[in-house]
Amino acid sequence: MLRQVNVAMHFQTRQAMATTAETTTTTEQQLAKVAACIPIVPFKGVAFYDIGGLLAHPAEFALCMDLLEAYLAPLAEKFSAIGCFDARGFLFGPLLGVRLQKKVFMLRKEGKMPRVANTVTYGKEYSGDNGHGLDSLSIQDGAVAPGDAVILIDDLMATGGTMNAGVELVKQAGGSVLMCMCLIELGALKGRDAIIKNHPDTPFYTLLSEDLWQ
């Protein structure tokens, strides 16, 4: 049932952004334009969606940000902060924070910033920085205030390990996660299912589906 709710939210979003058949077609064309700028290349034994391609196309990058902003704008009164993941989440979180006038904080790998409040260790789909498939994620002291409602954003979700660690960090700091979102979701790796299992009260949204690359 929870998966149905998350999936329904995704399609309701599409409907909210496109109220007519013509507009829906336009929106799908916009999504395809964004996806076309992101090549898939082999990297560390996995298919890597290279966000660098999107950065090389400013018009499509701006379109991507417009679509993410359009989704979050109706929810703006319900959250107070945006958390972005090391490192490619940093490309999207700060821009959304400026556009929506929300504070932004970083979720970084261990040892990369001072005044760390909490750290969570998690597994990845490929070998992490320590060489055996594990990484650690931290937030700074005061990044999340008690009672903060947070949007978490990353470029891609695979197994869900990074996103789950982020939710844990926000909760440890006394906040809550209104939504997890990313640009691309690798559905076959069932990261969405992992989030639903561990945090059933946290919905998930992805902008681009894998079928845009087929």
N, C-alpha and C positions, 0 to 999 in steps of 0.2 A: 504493500500500500504506500509506504514512504517513497519507494522508487517512482511509483506512479505520480505522486505529488510533485517530486522534483522534475520529472519529465513533463508533467502538465505545466509547471511554471515556465519551463523553457518555451513551450509552444504558445503559452499565453503572452509571453514577452514578444514573440514574433508577431502575434496578432495585434498587440498594442502598438507596435512600431509600423504596422502595415494594415490599414483598415479597409482597403479595397484590393481587388485582385491585381490591379495595375501597380499599386504601391508595393504589394507583396513581391511581385516580379522584380521591381526596382531594388528592393531590399536584398533579395537573393543575388541579384547582379552585383550589388555593392559588396556583399560578403565574398563572392567569387573573385572580385577584383583584389580584395585584401589577401585572400588565400593564394592567388597567383603570384604574389610577391614573396612568398615564403617557400623556398625550395626544401626538399627532403634529401638529406645526405647521410651516408653512413658515418657514425662517430661512436667510438668506444663500444662497438658491438650492437648499437641500436640505431633505429631510423631517427635522425635528428632533424627537427623542424627548425631551420635556420632563420631566426628572427632578424638577423642582420640584413637579409634581403628586403624586409619591410622597411627598415630604417633608411635604405638606399632609395626609397620611393616616397618622398614627403607627402604627396597628394594622397596616396593610399594609407600612409601612416595617420594622417589627419583624419581620414575617413574612419579608420579603425577607432580612433579616440572619440570621434563623434558618435559612433554606434555604442560604445561602452558608456559614454556620458548619457546618451538618450535612455539607456536602460536604468541607470542609477538615479537619474534626476528625480523621478517620482518618489524615490525612497529616501531622499536627502534629509528629511526631517527625522528619520528613524535611526540614523547612525551618526556618530561623532568623529570617527577616525577611519583611515585607510591604512592597512598594513601591507607592505610589498616585500616580496621574497628576493633574497640574494640569488642571482644577480639580475636576471632579466625582468623580474617583477618591478625593478627600479625604473624601467622604461615607461611603465604605465601608471603606477601609483601616484607619483608626484604630479604628473599632468592632470590626473583626475582630481587630486586634492586641490590644485589651483583652480580648476574649472568649477568645482563644487564647493570651494571654500571649506575644506575639511583638513584637519591636521593629518600628517602622514608620518608613519614610523617604519623602520626597517627591521626585517627579520633576517639576521645575518648568520653566516657560519661561525662556529666557535673561534675566538681569538682575533676577530676582525674589528672589534670596537670596544671602547672603554665602558665602564659603569654598567656591566651586564647584570640584569636582575635574575633571569632564569635561563636554563639551557635544557633542551630536550634532544635526545639521540634517537635516530630513526634509520630505517633501511631504505635503500634506493634500488632502482631497477638496473643500475650498473655500478661498478666499483666507485666508492666515494673518494674523498680527498685522502682518507687514511688507507686506501687500497683494499678494503674488504667489504665494500657495499654498505658502509655505515657513514652517516654524517651527523653533525650536531648543529642545532639551530638555537639562536639566542635573541633576546630583545633587551633593550636598555632599561635601566631603572627609570620609572616614570613615563615610559613610552605609552603605556596603557594605564589610564586612571580607573580606579574602581567605579563600576557603572558604565564605562564606555561601551558603546555598541560599535562593532568593527566590521568593515568589509575587508576581506583578505583577497589579494589578487596576485596571480603569477602568470607567466607566459604560457605554460603548458602543465597539464596534470597527467601523470602516467599511473603509477601504482597508488598514488595518494599519500605516500609517506611524508613528503614535505608539507603538504596542506594540513594533514592531521597533526603534525608537530606544531604548526602555527596555531591551530585551534587550541591545542593544549596550553601553549604559552600565553595566549590571550586570557584563557580561563584562569590560569595560575596567577595572573596579575589582577584578577578581579573584574575583568571585562567579559563581554559576550560577543559571539560572532553572529552578526545578522545574516551574512552570506559569504560563501567562498565562490570566487569566480576566476576564470582564466580565459586566455585567448583560444587555446586549443586543448581538447581532451582526447586522449588515446583510449577509446572505449574498450578495446580488447584487454587492457590491463586492469580494468575494473576498479579504478581509483574512486569513482563515484560511489560504488558499493562499499568501499572501505570507509568513506566519510559517513555514509548513512548508518553503517554498523556502529561506528565509534561515537558519532555525534548526530543522532537521529533528528535533533531539533535544528540542524544547520542545513539550509538549502544550498544547492550548488548550481551555478550558471556557467555555461561556456558559449563564447561567441561563434566559433567556427567548428563545424563538424568535419570528421575525417573524409566524408564522401565528397567534399569540395575538391579533394586532391585526386579523385579517381577518374 
